[in-house]
């Protein structure tokens, strides 16, 4: 899925199977999650940092790329990565 890039003025949501939805206006992550139950919106680096997901109230702006990932995939990624690294205070 590394072939999907951001384009100015286009919001891209990459769904399972490599399907790409495109929007030319901002939407919230909650709107995406309503449309795709049991899924989360994540940044493209989800496979490196599975503990980082987009909050439902976040606004997804054109020019960015996000992934729509099933909950079970995130759980599997978390299990395979082991414990989350400690945060600095």
C-alpha positions, 0 to 999 in steps of 0.5 A: 500500500506504499503507492498511495500518496497525498495530492493537494486538495484530495483526501484519500482513505485507503480501505482494506483491499487497497480500495481508495476513497477520495474526498475534496472536502474535510470530514471527521474520523467519526464520519468514516467510522460510522460508515465502516463499523468495527474499523479505525482511522489511522495514519499510514505508519500504522504498521510501524506504530499500531498504537497510534490511531486517529481520534473520532473528533479529528478532522481529516483534511484534503492533501492527506492520506489515512488508512481505514483499518479493522479493529482485529488488524490493529489488535494483531499488530499490537500483539506482534509488536509487544508492549508499547514503548514508554512515553517521556514525561 
